[in-house]
Amino acid sequence: VLGAITGGPFQNGEALRVGGVTKATATSASSAIKRAPGGRVEYVVTDFSGALTSKRAYGADGANLAFEFDGTNYVPIRTGMAVDTPKHIAEHRNHLFLAFAGSLQYSGIGAPYSYTLLTGANEIALGDTITGLLPQAGSSAGAALAVFTRGKTSILYGSSSANFSLVPSNDDIGYTAYTMQRVGNDTYGMTPRGIQALSTTLNYGNFTFGSVSFLLQSLVNLKAGMAVASTTLKAKNQFRIYFNDGTAFVVGLTGNKVNGILPLSYGAPVECITTDELSTGEEVTYFGSDDGFVYRDSIGTSFDGNQIESWIRPVFNNLQSPLVRKQFRSAAFEVKCDGFARVNITYDLGYATPAVEPAATQLDQDLLGAGGYWDQFTWDEFNWDSPVVNETRISIDGTEKNISFLFYSKRAQDDSHTVQGVNLLYTPRRLQRSGS
């Protein structure tokens, strides 16, 4: 790549000079770089020189040449393939890896423009359509590259063309394109079996597979073939996967353990998405939708001015006495609120049996929080005269063995809120007898 070339526009056969010194000769007249329409960009931000100031974005989209972009200069990368339009990309072991259907190409060491054998570049045939590339955690000797295809997953070990070795890890678990993400030391993605985790292990083979979504497999099965995008939120320790019907699944993690999966909808389909950090260190997520707009996620109290509808219904709770009938009287909820919110809370008794009179219509509950202590808060991130944790109560009238609650809201001005616990006031009655 030549910078600060004098002259231009250039003609066929013209000398290209930098500082008055001829560096190359043009083989055609100069023309603007044009990108073909279509395709979907995947990118990595890295540098091949080791200097902090030389980071570049490297991308591929399946419709154009791979490219390098430093914020000013756009550099097409040619590999010599007959159809030179790679679809997936990764940086691993100081090589730039590009996926062309079932062919995996990698550049020379530290040379992202070079795809010749003399510089250490080479090609690996997969025999199946590659759906993604993702470096895996490991030591300097054990770091590996996961190569995902439609029908299997393979792991590339080694550090260069001298010792690269592609080892099949699982011959019957393939991952869907654009759904694989690293969360901590594990990789999550969508497979025909649902959401699967690829985890490092000390056992033979170095990696294990485990189902993440088996507890809601019937719901996951309805999304078969619909996954289109994914991202990971480091600040929240979440993996999110998006579908073409505008819905998503949020996988929450505590360490490397899944603590829950929640359905989500933005009211607009996610076509592509990325999460990164600003220069301030703040994590931000942006996604593109089918209306041509780019949106910032997890900011404000609405969906671009529209109401956010939300609800959650926890499992029925028998209070550790499944056969004892209980006369429920009231419930007090401990709620952490980032400001103000209004939520409707109601309940069902006895697995919502019709034998029990339905709950009376409940009034919306006002939640006020984000209180703080003097000299122990962040300015502009607290409310005066507000509790640290809000407590709201509802009355309950009914006798049954168990109870569940429904939390519902549909507003455009509510701050985020978290139900941390519930204290139930009830009177134990008799054991449930058969038929009564």
Contacts in CASP RR format, 6 or more apart in sequence:
PFRMAT RR
TARGET T0000
AUTHOR 0000-0000-0000
METHOD contacts of the structure
MODEL  1
VLGAITGGPFQNGEALRVGGVTKATATSASSAIKRAPGGRVEYVVTDFSG
ALTSKRAYGADGANLAFEFDGTNYVPIRTGMAVDTPKHIAEHRNHLFLAF
AGSLQYSGIGAPYSYTLLTGANEIALGDTITGLLPQAGSSAGAALAVFTR
GKTSILYGSSSANFSLVPSNDDIGYTAYTMQRVGNDTYGMTPRGIQALST
TLNYGNFTFGSVSFLLQSLVNLKAGMAVASTTLKAKNQFRIYFNDGTAFV
VGLTGNKVNGILPLSYGAPVECITTDELSTGEEVTYFGSDDGFVYRDSIG
TSFDGNQIESWIRPVFNNLQSPLVRKQFRSAAFEVKCDGFARVNITYDLG
YATPAVEPAATQLDQDLLGAGGYWDQFTWDEFNWDSPVVNETRISIDGTE
KNISFLFYSKRAQDDSHTVQGVNLLYTPRRLQRSGS
1 68 0 8 1.000
1 73 0 8 1.000
1 75 0 8 1.000
1 113 0 8 1.000
2 16 0 8 1.000
2 18 0 8 1.000
2 23 0 8 1.000
2 24 0 8 1.000
3 18 0 8 1.000
3 73 0 8 1.000
4 18 0 8 1.000
4 19 0 8 1.000
5 16 0 8 1.000
5 17 0 8 1.000
5 18 0 8 1.000
5 23 0 8 1.000
6 17 0 8 1.000
6 18 0 8 1.000
6 19 0 8 1.000
6 20 0 8 1.000
7 17 0 8 1.000
8 14 0 8 1.000
8 30 0 8 1.000
9 29 0 8 1.000
9 30 0 8 1.000
10 16 0 8 1.000
10 26 0 8 1.000
10 29 0 8 1.000
10 30 0 8 1.000
11 26 0 8 1.000
11 29 0 8 1.000
11 30 0 8 1.000
12 26 0 8 1.000
12 27 0 8 1.000
12 28 0 8 1.000
12 29 0 8 1.000
13 25 0 8 1.000
13 26 0 8 1.000
13 27 0 8 1.000
14 25 0 8 1.000
14 26 0 8 1.000
15 22 0 8 1.000
15 24 0 8 1.000
15 25 0 8 1.000
15 26 0 8 1.000
16 22 0 8 1.000
16 23 0 8 1.000
16 24 0 8 1.000
16 25 0 8 1.000
16 26 0 8 1.000
17 23 0 8 1.000
33 74 0 8 1.000
33 76 0 8 1.000
35 63 0 8 1.000
35 64 0 8 1.000
36 63 0 8 1.000
36 64 0 8 1.000
37 63 0 8 1.000
38 61 0 8 1.000
38 63 0 8 1.000
39 61 0 8 1.000
39 62 0 8 1.000
39 63 0 8 1.000
39 64 0 8 1.000
40 61 0 8 1.000
40 62 0 8 1.000
40 178 0 8 1.000
40 272 0 8 1.000
41 59 0 8 1.000
41 60 0 8 1.000
41 61 0 8 1.000
41 272 0 8 1.000
42 59 0 8 1.000
42 60 0 8 1.000
42 61 0 8 1.000
42 87 0 8 1.000
42 88 0 8 1.000
42 89 0 8 1.000
42 178 0 8 1.000
43 57 0 8 1.000
43 58 0 8 1.000
43 59 0 8 1.000
43 60 0 8 1.000
43 89 0 8 1.000
44 57 0 8 1.000
44 58 0 8 1.000
44 59 0 8 1.000
44 89 0 8 1.000
44 90 0 8 1.000
44 91 0 8 1.000
45 55 0 8 1.000
45 56 0 8 1.000
45 57 0 8 1.000
45 58 0 8 1.000
46 55 0 8 1.000
46 56 0 8 1.000
46 58 0 8 1.000
46 91 0 8 1.000
47 54 0 8 1.000
47 55 0 8 1.000
47 56 0 8 1.000
48 54 0 8 1.000
48 94 0 8 1.000
48 96 0 8 1.000
48 110 0 8 1.000
48 111 0 8 1.000
48 112 0 8 1.000
49 110 0 8 1.000
55 70 0 8 1.000
56 68 0 8 1.000
56 69 0 8 1.000
56 70 0 8 1.000
57 68 0 8 1.000
57 69 0 8 1.000
57 70 0 8 1.000
57 71 0 8 1.000
58 66 0 8 1.000
58 67 0 8 1.000
58 68 0 8 1.000
58 69 0 8 1.000
58 77 0 8 1.000
58 89 0 8 1.000
58 91 0 8 1.000
58 96 0 8 1.000
58 112 0 8 1.000
59 66 0 8 1.000
59 67 0 8 1.000
59 68 0 8 1.000
59 69 0 8 1.000
59 89 0 8 1.000
60 66 0 8 1.000
60 67 0 8 1.000
60 85 0 8 1.000
60 86 0 8 1.000
60 87 0 8 1.000
60 88 0 8 1.000
60 89 0 8 1.000
60 98 0 8 1.000
60 99 0 8 1.000
61 85 0 8 1.000
61 87 0 8 1.000
62 85 0 8 1.000
62 86 0 8 1.000
62 87 0 8 1.000
63 85 0 8 1.000
64 76 0 8 1.000
64 85 0 8 1.000
65 76 0 8 1.000
65 77 0 8 1.000
65 78 0 8 1.000
65 84 0 8 1.000
65 85 0 8 1.000
66 76 0 8 1.000
66 77 0 8 1.000
66 79 0 8 1.000
66 84 0 8 1.000
66 86 0 8 1.000
66 89 0 8 1.000
66 96 0 8 1.000
66 98 0 8 1.000
67 74 0 8 1.000
67 75 0 8 1.000
67 76 0 8 1.000
67 77 0 8 1.000
68 74 0 8 1.000
68 75 0 8 1.000
68 77 0 8 1.000
68 112 0 8 1.000
68 113 0 8 1.000
69 75 0 8 1.000
75 113 0 8 1.000
77 96 0 8 1.000
77 112 0 8 1.000
77 113 0 8 1.000
78 84 0 8 1.000
78 115 0 8 1.000
79 86 0 8 1.000
79 98 0 8 1.000
79 105 0 8 1.000
79 115 0 8 1.000
80 115 0 8 1.000
81 100 0 8 1.000
81 103 0 8 1.000
81 105 0 8 1.000
83 100 0 8 1.000
85 100 0 8 1.000
86 98 0 8 1.000
86 99 0 8 1.000
86 100 0 8 1.000
86 105 0 8 1.000
87 99 0 8 1.000
87 100 0 8 1.000
87 101 0 8 1.000
87 130 0 8 1.000
87 177 0 8 1.000
88 98 0 8 1.000
88 99 0 8 1.000
88 130 0 8 1.000
88 131 0 8 1.000
88 132 0 8 1.000
88 133 0 8 1.000
88 177 0 8 1.000
89 96 0 8 1.000
89 97 0 8 1.000
89 98 0 8 1.000
89 99 0 8 1.000
89 133 0 8 1.000
90 96 0 8 1.000
90 97 0 8 1.000
90 132 0 8 1.000
90 133 0 8 1.000
90 134 0 8 1.000
90 135 0 8 1.000
90 145 0 8 1.000
91 97 0 8 1.000
91 135 0 8 1.000
92 106 0 8 1.000
92 133 0 8 1.000
92 135 0 8 1.000
92 143 0 8 1.000
92 145 0 8 1.000
92 156 0 8 1.000
93 109 0 8 1.000
93 143 0 8 1.000
93 145 0 8 1.000
93 158 0 8 1.000
93 159 0 8 1.000
93 160 0 8 1.000
94 109 0 8 1.000
94 110 0 8 1.000
95 106 0 8 1.000
95 107 0 8 1.000
95 108 0 8 1.000
95 109 0 8 1.000
95 110 0 8 1.000
95 121 0 8 1.000
95 160 0 8 1.000
96 106 0 8 1.000
96 107 0 8 1.000
96 108 0 8 1.000
96 112 0 8 1.000
97 104 0 8 1.000
97 105 0 8 1.000
97 106 0 8 1.000
97 107 0 8 1.000
97 133 0 8 1.000
97 145 0 8 1.000
98 104 0 8 1.000
98 105 0 8 1.000
98 106 0 8 1.000
98 107 0 8 1.000
99 105 0 8 1.000
99 130 0 8 1.000
99 132 0 8 1.000
99 133 0 8 1.000
100 130 0 8 1.000
101 129 0 8 1.000
101 130 0 8 1.000
102 125 0 8 1.000
102 126 0 8 1.000
102 127 0 8 1.000
102 128 0 8 1.000
102 129 0 8 1.000
102 130 0 8 1.000
102 149 0 8 1.000
103 123 0 8 1.000
103 124 0 8 1.000
103 125 0 8 1.000
103 126 0 8 1.000
103 130 0 8 1.000
104 123 0 8 1.000
104 124 0 8 1.000
104 125 0 8 1.000
104 126 0 8 1.000
104 130 0 8 1.000
104 133 0 8 1.000
104 147 0 8 1.000
105 115 0 8 1.000
105 121 0 8 1.000
105 122 0 8 1.000
105 123 0 8 1.000
106 121 0 8 1.000
106 122 0 8 1.000
106 123 0 8 1.000
106 124 0 8 1.000
106 161 0 8 1.000
106 164 0 8 1.000
107 113 0 8 1.000
107 114 0 8 1.000
107 115 0 8 1.000
107 119 0 8 1.000
107 121 0 8 1.000
108 114 0 8 1.000
108 115 0 8 1.000
108 116 0 8 1.000
108 119 0 8 1.000
108 120 0 8 1.000
108 121 0 8 1.000
108 161 0 8 1.000
109 119 0 8 1.000
109 120 0 8 1.000
109 160 0 8 1.000
111 119 0 8 1.000
111 121 0 8 1.000
114 121 0 8 1.000
115 121 0 8 1.000
117 161 0 8 1.000
120 160 0 8 1.000
120 161 0 8 1.000
121 161 0 8 1.000
122 161 0 8 1.000
122 164 0 8 1.000
124 156 0 8 1.000
124 164 0 8 1.000
124 166 0 8 1.000
126 147 0 8 1.000
126 149 0 8 1.000
126 154 0 8 1.000
126 166 0 8 1.000
127 149 0 8 1.000
128 149 0 8 1.000
128 150 0 8 1.000
128 151 0 8 1.000
128 152 0 8 1.000
129 149 0 8 1.000
129 150 0 8 1.000
130 147 0 8 1.000
130 148 0 8 1.000
130 149 0 8 1.000
131 148 0 8 1.000
131 149 0 8 1.000
131 150 0 8 1.000
131 174 0 8 1.000
131 175 0 8 1.000
131 176 0 8 1.000
131 177 0 8 1.000
131 180 0 8 1.000
132 147 0 8 1.000
132 148 0 8 1.000
132 175 0 8 1.000
132 177 0 8 1.000
132 180 0 8 1.000
133 145 0 8 1.000
133 146 0 8 1.000
133 147 0 8 1.000
133 148 0 8 1.000
134 145 0 8 1.000
134 146 0 8 1.000
134 148 0 8 1.000
134 180 0 8 1.000
134 181 0 8 1.000
134 182 0 8 1.000
134 187 0 8 1.000
135 143 0 8 1.000
135 144 0 8 1.000
135 145 0 8 1.000
135 146 0 8 1.000
135 182 0 8 1.000
136 143 0 8 1.000
136 144 0 8 1.000
136 145 0 8 1.000
136 146 0 8 1.000
136 155 0 8 1.000
136 182 0 8 1.000
136 187 0 8 1.000
136 198 0 8 1.000
136 200 0 8 1.000
136 207 0 8 1.000
137 143 0 8 1.000
137 182 0 8 1.000
137 184 0 8 1.000
137 185 0 8 1.000
137 200 0 8 1.000
138 144 0 8 1.000
138 200 0 8 1.000
142 157 0 8 1.000
142 158 0 8 1.000
142 206 0 8 1.000
144 155 0 8 1.000
144 156 0 8 1.000
144 157 0 8 1.000
144 158 0 8 1.000
144 206 0 8 1.000
145 155 0 8 1.000
145 156 0 8 1.000
146 153 0 8 1.000
146 154 0 8 1.000
146 155 0 8 1.000
146 156 0 8 1.000
146 169 0 8 1.000
146 180 0 8 1.000
146 187 0 8 1.000
146 198 0 8 1.000
146 207 0 8 1.000
147 153 0 8 1.000
147 154 0 8 1.000
147 155 0 8 1.000
147 156 0 8 1.000
147 166 0 8 1.000
148 174 0 8 1.000
148 175 0 8 1.000
148 180 0 8 1.000
149 174 0 8 1.000
149 175 0 8 1.000
150 174 0 8 1.000
151 171 0 8 1.000
151 172 0 8 1.000
151 173 0 8 1.000
151 174 0 8 1.000
152 168 0 8 1.000
152 169 0 8 1.000
152 170 0 8 1.000
152 171 0 8 1.000
152 172 0 8 1.000
152 173 0 8 1.000
152 174 0 8 1.000
153 168 0 8 1.000
153 169 0 8 1.000
153 170 0 8 1.000
153 173 0 8 1.000
153 174 0 8 1.000
153 175 0 8 1.000
153 198 0 8 1.000
153 209 0 8 1.000
154 166 0 8 1.000
154 167 0 8 1.000
154 168 0 8 1.000
154 169 0 8 1.000
155 166 0 8 1.000
155 167 0 8 1.000
155 169 0 8 1.000
155 206 0 8 1.000
155 207 0 8 1.000
156 164 0 8 1.000
156 165 0 8 1.000
156 166 0 8 1.000
156 167 0 8 1.000
157 163 0 8 1.000
157 164 0 8 1.000
157 165 0 8 1.000
157 166 0 8 1.000
157 167 0 8 1.000
158 164 0 8 1.000
158 165 0 8 1.000
167 205 0 8 1.000
169 198 0 8 1.000
169 205 0 8 1.000
169 207 0 8 1.000
169 209 0 8 1.000
170 209 0 8 1.000
173 191 0 8 1.000
173 193 0 8 1.000
173 196 0 8 1.000
173 209 0 8 1.000
174 191 0 8 1.000
174 192 0 8 1.000
175 189 0 8 1.000
175 190 0 8 1.000
175 191 0 8 1.000
175 196 0 8 1.000
176 189 0 8 1.000
176 190 0 8 1.000
176 191 0 8 1.000
176 225 0 8 1.000
176 227 0 8 1.000
178 227 0 8 1.000
178 228 0 8 1.000
178 229 0 8 1.000
178 230 0 8 1.000
178 272 0 8 1.000
179 189 0 8 1.000
179 190 0 8 1.000
179 227 0 8 1.000
179 229 0 8 1.000
179 230 0 8 1.000
179 241 0 8 1.000
180 187 0 8 1.000
180 188 0 8 1.000
180 189 0 8 1.000
180 230 0 8 1.000
181 187 0 8 1.000
181 188 0 8 1.000
181 189 0 8 1.000
181 230 0 8 1.000
181 231 0 8 1.000
181 232 0 8 1.000
181 239 0 8 1.000
182 232 0 8 1.000
183 232 0 8 1.000
183 237 0 8 1.000
183 238 0 8 1.000
183 239 0 8 1.000
183 253 0 8 1.000
183 256 0 8 1.000
184 255 0 8 1.000
184 256 0 8 1.000
185 199 0 8 1.000
185 200 0 8 1.000
185 256 0 8 1.000
186 197 0 8 1.000
186 198 0 8 1.000
186 199 0 8 1.000
186 200 0 8 1.000
186 256 0 8 1.000
187 197 0 8 1.000
187 198 0 8 1.000
187 199 0 8 1.000
188 195 0 8 1.000
188 196 0 8 1.000
188 197 0 8 1.000
188 198 0 8 1.000
188 212 0 8 1.000
188 230 0 8 1.000
188 232 0 8 1.000
188 239 0 8 1.000
188 241 0 8 1.000
188 251 0 8 1.000
189 195 0 8 1.000
189 196 0 8 1.000
189 197 0 8 1.000
189 230 0 8 1.000
189 239 0 8 1.000
189 241 0 8 1.000
190 196 0 8 1.000
190 227 0 8 1.000
190 230 0 8 1.000
190 241 0 8 1.000
192 224 0 8 1.000
193 211 0 8 1.000
194 211 0 8 1.000
194 212 0 8 1.000
194 213 0 8 1.000
194 217 0 8 1.000
194 220 0 8 1.000
194 221 0 8 1.000
195 211 0 8 1.000
195 212 0 8 1.000
195 213 0 8 1.000
195 220 0 8 1.000
195 241 0 8 1.000
195 249 0 8 1.000
195 251 0 8 1.000
195 261 0 8 1.000
196 209 0 8 1.000
196 210 0 8 1.000
196 211 0 8 1.000
196 212 0 8 1.000
197 209 0 8 1.000
197 210 0 8 1.000
197 211 0 8 1.000
197 212 0 8 1.000
198 207 0 8 1.000
198 208 0 8 1.000
198 209 0 8 1.000
199 207 0 8 1.000
199 208 0 8 1.000
199 209 0 8 1.000
199 210 0 8 1.000
199 256 0 8 1.000
200 206 0 8 1.000
200 207 0 8 1.000
201 207 0 8 1.000
201 208 0 8 1.000
212 251 0 8 1.000
212 258 0 8 1.000
212 261 0 8 1.000
213 220 0 8 1.000
213 249 0 8 1.000
213 261 0 8 1.000
215 261 0 8 1.000
216 261 0 8 1.000
219 263 0 8 1.000
220 249 0 8 1.000
223 243 0 8 1.000
223 247 0 8 1.000
223 249 0 8 1.000
226 243 0 8 1.000
226 244 0 8 1.000
226 245 0 8 1.000
227 241 0 8 1.000
227 242 0 8 1.000
227 243 0 8 1.000
227 244 0 8 1.000
228 242 0 8 1.000
228 243 0 8 1.000
228 244 0 8 1.000
228 269 0 8 1.000
228 270 0 8 1.000
228 271 0 8 1.000
229 241 0 8 1.000
229 242 0 8 1.000
229 270 0 8 1.000
229 271 0 8 1.000
229 272 0 8 1.000
229 273 0 8 1.000
229 287 0 8 1.000
230 239 0 8 1.000
230 240 0 8 1.000
230 241 0 8 1.000
230 242 0 8 1.000
230 273 0 8 1.000
231 239 0 8 1.000
231 240 0 8 1.000
231 273 0 8 1.000
231 274 0 8 1.000
231 275 0 8 1.000
231 285 0 8 1.000
232 238 0 8 1.000
232 239 0 8 1.000
232 240 0 8 1.000
232 275 0 8 1.000
233 240 0 8 1.000
233 275 0 8 1.000
233 283 0 8 1.000
233 285 0 8 1.000
233 298 0 8 1.000
234 275 0 8 1.000
234 283 0 8 1.000
235 283 0 8 1.000
236 252 0 8 1.000
237 252 0 8 1.000
237 253 0 8 1.000
237 254 0 8 1.000
237 255 0 8 1.000
238 250 0 8 1.000
238 251 0 8 1.000
238 252 0 8 1.000
238 253 0 8 1.000
239 250 0 8 1.000
239 251 0 8 1.000
239 252 0 8 1.000
239 253 0 8 1.000
240 248 0 8 1.000
240 249 0 8 1.000
240 250 0 8 1.000
240 251 0 8 1.000
240 264 0 8 1.000
241 248 0 8 1.000
241 249 0 8 1.000
241 251 0 8 1.000
242 248 0 8 1.000
242 269 0 8 1.000
242 270 0 8 1.000
242 273 0 8 1.000
242 287 0 8 1.000
244 269 0 8 1.000
245 269 0 8 1.000
246 265 0 8 1.000
246 266 0 8 1.000
246 267 0 8 1.000
246 268 0 8 1.000
246 269 0 8 1.000
246 270 0 8 1.000
247 263 0 8 1.000
247 264 0 8 1.000
247 265 0 8 1.000
248 263 0 8 1.000
248 264 0 8 1.000
248 265 0 8 1.000
248 266 0 8 1.000
248 270 0 8 1.000
249 261 0 8 1.000
249 262 0 8 1.000
249 263 0 8 1.000
249 264 0 8 1.000
250 261 0 8 1.000
250 262 0 8 1.000
250 263 0 8 1.000
250 264 0 8 1.000
251 258 0 8 1.000
251 260 0 8 1.000
251 261 0 8 1.000
252 258 0 8 1.000
252 259 0 8 1.000
252 260 0 8 1.000
252 261 0 8 1.000
252 262 0 8 1.000
253 259 0 8 1.000
262 312 0 8 1.000
266 287 0 8 1.000
266 289 0 8 1.000
266 295 0 8 1.000
266 297 0 8 1.000
266 303 0 8 1.000
267 303 0 8 1.000
267 306 0 8 1.000
268 289 0 8 1.000
268 290 0 8 1.000
268 291 0 8 1.000
268 295 0 8 1.000
268 303 0 8 1.000
268 304 0 8 1.000
269 289 0 8 1.000
269 290 0 8 1.000
270 287 0 8 1.000
270 288 0 8 1.000
270 289 0 8 1.000
271 287 0 8 1.000
271 288 0 8 1.000
271 289 0 8 1.000
271 290 0 8 1.000
272 287 0 8 1.000
272 288 0 8 1.000
273 285 0 8 1.000
273 286 0 8 1.000
273 287 0 8 1.000
273 288 0 8 1.000
273 297 0 8 1.000
274 285 0 8 1.000
274 286 0 8 1.000
274 287 0 8 1.000
275 283 0 8 1.000
275 284 0 8 1.000
275 285 0 8 1.000
276 283 0 8 1.000
276 284 0 8 1.000
277 283 0 8 1.000
277 284 0 8 1.000
278 284 0 8 1.000
284 296 0 8 1.000
284 297 0 8 1.000
285 296 0 8 1.000
285 297 0 8 1.000
285 298 0 8 1.000
286 294 0 8 1.000
286 295 0 8 1.000
286 296 0 8 1.000
286 297 0 8 1.000
287 294 0 8 1.000
287 295 0 8 1.000
287 297 0 8 1.000
288 294 0 8 1.000
288 295 0 8 1.000
289 295 0 8 1.000
295 304 0 8 1.000
301 308 0 8 1.000
301 411 0 8 1.000
301 412 0 8 1.000
301 413 0 8 1.000
301 414 0 8 1.000
301 415 0 8 1.000
302 308 0 8 1.000
302 412 0 8 1.000
302 413 0 8 1.000
303 412 0 8 1.000
305 412 0 8 1.000
306 412 0 8 1.000
307 410 0 8 1.000
307 411 0 8 1.000
307 412 0 8 1.000
308 409 0 8 1.000
308 410 0 8 1.000
308 411 0 8 1.000
308 412 0 8 1.000
308 414 0 8 1.000
309 409 0 8 1.000
309 410 0 8 1.000
310 407 0 8 1.000
310 408 0 8 1.000
310 409 0 8 1.000
310 410 0 8 1.000
311 406 0 8 1.000
311 407 0 8 1.000
311 408 0 8 1.000
311 409 0 8 1.000
312 406 0 8 1.000
312 407 0 8 1.000
312 419 0 8 1.000
313 404 0 8 1.000
313 405 0 8 1.000
313 406 0 8 1.000
313 407 0 8 1.000
314 404 0 8 1.000
314 405 0 8 1.000
315 404 0 8 1.000
316 348 0 8 1.000
316 350 0 8 1.000
316 351 0 8 1.000
316 402 0 8 1.000
316 403 0 8 1.000
316 404 0 8 1.000
317 402 0 8 1.000
317 403 0 8 1.000
317 404 0 8 1.000
318 324 0 8 1.000
318 401 0 8 1.000
318 402 0 8 1.000
319 326 0 8 1.000
319 402 0 8 1.000
319 424 0 8 1.000
319 426 0 8 1.000
321 401 0 8 1.000
321 428 0 8 1.000
322 401 0 8 1.000
322 402 0 8 1.000
323 401 0 8 1.000
323 431 0 8 1.000
323 432 0 8 1.000
324 401 0 8 1.000
324 428 0 8 1.000
324 429 0 8 1.000
324 430 0 8 1.000
324 431 0 8 1.000
324 432 0 8 1.000
325 399 0 8 1.000
325 400 0 8 1.000
325 401 0 8 1.000
325 428 0 8 1.000
325 429 0 8 1.000
325 430 0 8 1.000
325 431 0 8 1.000
325 432 0 8 1.000
326 399 0 8 1.000
326 400 0 8 1.000
326 401 0 8 1.000
326 403 0 8 1.000
326 426 0 8 1.000
326 427 0 8 1.000
326 428 0 8 1.000
326 429 0 8 1.000
327 398 0 8 1.000
327 399 0 8 1.000
327 426 0 8 1.000
327 427 0 8 1.000
327 429 0 8 1.000
328 347 0 8 1.000
328 349 0 8 1.000
328 396 0 8 1.000
328 397 0 8 1.000
328 398 0 8 1.000
328 399 0 8 1.000
328 400 0 8 1.000
328 403 0 8 1.000
328 424 0 8 1.000
328 425 0 8 1.000
328 426 0 8 1.000
329 395 0 8 1.000
329 396 0 8 1.000
329 397 0 8 1.000
329 425 0 8 1.000
329 426 0 8 1.000
329 427 0 8 1.000
330 393 0 8 1.000
330 394 0 8 1.000
330 395 0 8 1.000
330 396 0 8 1.000
330 424 0 8 1.000
330 425 0 8 1.000
331 345 0 8 1.000
331 347 0 8 1.000
331 393 0 8 1.000
331 394 0 8 1.000
331 396 0 8 1.000
331 405 0 8 1.000
331 422 0 8 1.000
331 423 0 8 1.000
331 424 0 8 1.000
331 425 0 8 1.000
332 391 0 8 1.000
332 392 0 8 1.000
332 393 0 8 1.000
332 422 0 8 1.000
332 423 0 8 1.000
332 425 0 8 1.000
333 345 0 8 1.000
333 391 0 8 1.000
333 392 0 8 1.000
333 393 0 8 1.000
333 394 0 8 1.000
333 419 0 8 1.000
333 421 0 8 1.000
333 422 0 8 1.000
334 389 0 8 1.000
334 390 0 8 1.000
334 391 0 8 1.000
334 419 0 8 1.000
334 420 0 8 1.000
334 421 0 8 1.000
334 422 0 8 1.000
334 423 0 8 1.000
335 343 0 8 1.000
335 367 0 8 1.000
335 389 0 8 1.000
335 390 0 8 1.000
335 391 0 8 1.000
335 392 0 8 1.000
335 417 0 8 1.000
335 418 0 8 1.000
335 419 0 8 1.000
335 420 0 8 1.000
336 369 0 8 1.000
336 388 0 8 1.000
336 389 0 8 1.000
336 390 0 8 1.000
336 417 0 8 1.000
336 418 0 8 1.000
336 420 0 8 1.000
337 367 0 8 1.000
337 368 0 8 1.000
337 369 0 8 1.000
337 370 0 8 1.000
337 390 0 8 1.000
337 415 0 8 1.000
337 416 0 8 1.000
337 417 0 8 1.000
337 418 0 8 1.000
338 369 0 8 1.000
338 370 0 8 1.000
338 415 0 8 1.000
338 416 0 8 1.000
338 417 0 8 1.000
339 367 0 8 1.000
339 368 0 8 1.000
339 369 0 8 1.000
339 370 0 8 1.000
339 383 0 8 1.000
339 386 0 8 1.000
339 415 0 8 1.000
340 366 0 8 1.000
340 367 0 8 1.000
340 368 0 8 1.000
340 369 0 8 1.000
340 413 0 8 1.000
340 414 0 8 1.000
340 415 0 8 1.000
341 366 0 8 1.000
341 367 0 8 1.000
341 409 0 8 1.000
341 411 0 8 1.000
341 414 0 8 1.000
341 415 0 8 1.000
341 416 0 8 1.000
341 417 0 8 1.000
342 364 0 8 1.000
342 365 0 8 1.000
342 366 0 8 1.000
342 367 0 8 1.000
342 409 0 8 1.000
342 411 0 8 1.000
342 414 0 8 1.000
343 364 0 8 1.000
343 365 0 8 1.000
343 367 0 8 1.000
343 407 0 8 1.000
343 408 0 8 1.000
343 409 0 8 1.000
343 414 0 8 1.000
343 417 0 8 1.000
344 362 0 8 1.000
344 363 0 8 1.000
344 364 0 8 1.000
344 365 0 8 1.000
344 407 0 8 1.000
344 408 0 8 1.000
344 409 0 8 1.000
345 362 0 8 1.000
345 365 0 8 1.000
345 392 0 8 1.000
345 394 0 8 1.000
345 405 0 8 1.000
345 406 0 8 1.000
345 407 0 8 1.000
345 408 0 8 1.000
346 359 0 8 1.000
346 362 0 8 1.000
346 394 0 8 1.000
346 405 0 8 1.000
346 406 0 8 1.000
346 408 0 8 1.000
347 359 0 8 1.000
347 394 0 8 1.000
347 396 0 8 1.000
347 403 0 8 1.000
347 404 0 8 1.000
347 405 0 8 1.000
347 406 0 8 1.000
348 359 0 8 1.000
348 403 0 8 1.000
348 404 0 8 1.000
348 405 0 8 1.000
348 406 0 8 1.000
349 356 0 8 1.000
349 359 0 8 1.000
349 398 0 8 1.000
349 399 0 8 1.000
349 400 0 8 1.000
349 402 0 8 1.000
349 403 0 8 1.000
350 356 0 8 1.000
350 400 0 8 1.000
350 401 0 8 1.000
350 402 0 8 1.000
350 403 0 8 1.000
351 402 0 8 1.000
352 404 0 8 1.000
353 400 0 8 1.000
356 398 0 8 1.000
356 399 0 8 1.000
356 400 0 8 1.000
357 397 0 8 1.000
357 398 0 8 1.000
359 396 0 8 1.000
359 397 0 8 1.000
360 397 0 8 1.000
362 394 0 8 1.000
365 392 0 8 1.000
365 394 0 8 1.000
366 392 0 8 1.000
367 390 0 8 1.000
367 392 0 8 1.000
367 417 0 8 1.000
368 383 0 8 1.000
368 386 0 8 1.000
368 387 0 8 1.000
368 390 0 8 1.000
369 383 0 8 1.000
369 386 0 8 1.000
369 387 0 8 1.000
369 388 0 8 1.000
369 389 0 8 1.000
369 390 0 8 1.000
370 381 0 8 1.000
370 382 0 8 1.000
370 383 0 8 1.000
370 386 0 8 1.000
370 415 0 8 1.000
371 377 0 8 1.000
371 382 0 8 1.000
371 383 0 8 1.000
371 384 0 8 1.000
371 386 0 8 1.000
371 387 0 8 1.000
371 388 0 8 1.000
372 382 0 8 1.000
372 386 0 8 1.000
372 388 0 8 1.000
389 420 0 8 1.000
396 403 0 8 1.000
396 426 0 8 1.000
399 429 0 8 1.000
401 432 0 8 1.000
403 424 0 8 1.000
405 422 0 8 1.000
407 419 0 8 1.000
END
